[in-house]
Amino acid sequence: MPNQQSMSNEPSIGQPISRLEGYHKVTGTAKYAGEYNAPDLLYGYIVNSSITKGKIKSIDTTEAKKMSGVVEVFTHENRPSTAWFDFQYADMDAPPGTVFKPLKDNDIQYNGQPIALVIAETFEMARYAATKMQIVYEEEEFETDLNASLDLVRKPKKGLASLLKPPPPKPTGDFEKVYQDSFVRVDNHFSHGTEHHNPLEMYASTVIYEGNGKLKIYDKTQGTINSQLYVANVFGLKMKNVQVISPFVGGAFGSGLRPQHQLFMAVMASLALKRHVRVTLDRAQMYLIGHRPPTLQHLKFGADQRGKLNAIYHKAIGETSQFEDYVEIVVNWSNMLYPAENVRLEHEIVPLDVYSPLDMRAPGGSTGMHAIEVTMDEIAYKLQIDPLELRLINYSEIDKSSDKTYSSKELRSCYLQGAEKFGWDKRNPAPRSMRRGHKLVGYGMATGIWDANRIFGRAQAIMTPDGKVEIKSAVTDIGTGTLTIMTQIAADTLGMSIEDITFSYADSKMPFAPIQGGSFTTATIGPAVQNACHALNKKLFKLAKNIKGSVLSSSKLQDVIFKDGFISLKNNLDQKISILEIFQEHGGEAIKTTNSAMPNPLTYGKKAKAVHSAVFVEVEVDEELGTIEVKRAVTAVAAGKIINPKTAESQILGGMIWGISKALHEETILDHQFGRYMNANLAEYHIPVHADIQDLEVLFVDEEDHFVNDLGVKGVGEIGGVGIPPAITNAIFHATGRRIYELPIHFDKLL
Ligand code: MOS
């Protein structure tokens, strides 16, 4: 499709180009993992444990196997030996502990644990046969209630995951003393419910059995190479014999960061039966894999008369499973923002009989920042200081928790521009002072912060004799706009128009990319694409110089520009050589280069790196009904250079909607009598509908960060969600004078 938004003689970076794959998505031609077909494809349906803890005494598959169309039933009793269960393996997002091993033995560790896989010629047949299984359990006592198990609290083990999820920094100063002596003290307890990702696209893996131990797998994942590593390691296959492809991902938000059991099941069956196999989960089964854990938080903030914080205590307790120590960064943020000298931060976990929690958008950040920014709001009220003013009083150019300066921090501009756009000055500071008809109106604000991470990535650039370029990287595009912005980055680096560039991605055979998460994809893969394009330019230039009688023969790389199919001298644009001519001289062969990019290990750790936001929200509360409406919200974001304002805005809007959802709607309820989630469906798991989403505005303040990378980008995604829940909570207080310390805030909490 022609993309009419681009103009070849203008830089593509900075233009609001629509998603290049948008046409495929809206016309239904985009194929998702569970939609790839193959001749004689077999279908798997997973049987789940109906108890929470205990043993399978017997599992009788006779009747299920007899049914027409049923090919095989796998349980722990006949699990093929291809799976390496003694092998210690951790995926790229695994917390410390032991990766869950489906069908390992007869042990049941959580409700809904997969205990069998029925393979049949149709999905319906497999699902029906699954009801014919005869399973006898021996039940044991279990515990799923965080509040009832606080005696089990302990520190998490350290592990691989702490690279991107550092433990809380060591205490500084003397918190207890300074807190006791503080002019104003706030002591708050917060409680957050469980949430599930609920992407539109459900977990699915279609495994194409190519013979000789070779598999091609269409998987719902945020990391093709992560799934490839899992399959190769767990099943003892050669890496080159496992190809994982995932060009379209129908929502992820963290749900696709780890290989999950449907992938294991599909591969196991495919290898055992030497057939093509697809395993998909249904909506209810989506609640059996990972979730944002419920958490309890305790905060004590002390400030002086002017509002300057001098003592910070923040402790979080999160749920985890019995086999992995899942942690998220709940408590590290306050001292990154506010430079108090006396600080104690702690994060502990309680192992329960549940499946491991899983990163869910802005893991830890959206939980911790809610508690921090609501506590800040209370300090503002106690001292009768405007909440925005209180943030400015505590503004810091350094990250006090590490005593490092920020690589860039335009948060002040976010506060000021966001406040201006919102009309914060029209707020009457007194609670219950603003009304519209019979409804109470409240204004609330909050700060957002998220890590600006960058890791290692690779990309390849291939120019063909027609002068067109293909860029390759194994990275996925989980709906964020990665395909589009990588195309823009390549176009500008090569001096070409985006129409002449194809970005090929989401295939594990392509150059290495880590999982797509943590808002670090653009900062990680963008520089790899840029490096590959620079290297391609260099090769072309060398060839151009070597052409007989070349006008560039005595020039250097920095003397030329690459533009619209020519290499020209900067100070004399008529002196140029066309790319087509270079190819003729080169013998018409494609020119390829593969390059890596990573931060400089000697300098990268010397600065603190974060993205920031300021959020302003207006709510209307109907006191008689308890209903809360978010009438409008403004998020001002500082996230480094914005490659594509349209896809970046969509990211932030999505985050804001998720934030509204977290504040007012989403919660999975566990029945501790059964150890099972009771509202495992989209009718009873509340998410916002159109009427819940009203006037949302995003603005990006000017910021470039050339410390993180040459492109100047940091990254958007999670930052869209972190500031909204506290801003809503604070607006509800302003409207009603009622402070709610639990999320979600359903109307019953206001009655
Ligand atoms: Mo995000 S929770 O790293 O997909």
Residues whose N, C-alpha, C, O or C-beta is under 5 A from the ligand:
A	BS01	MOS	F253 G254 D359 M360 R361 A362 P363 Q516 G517 G518
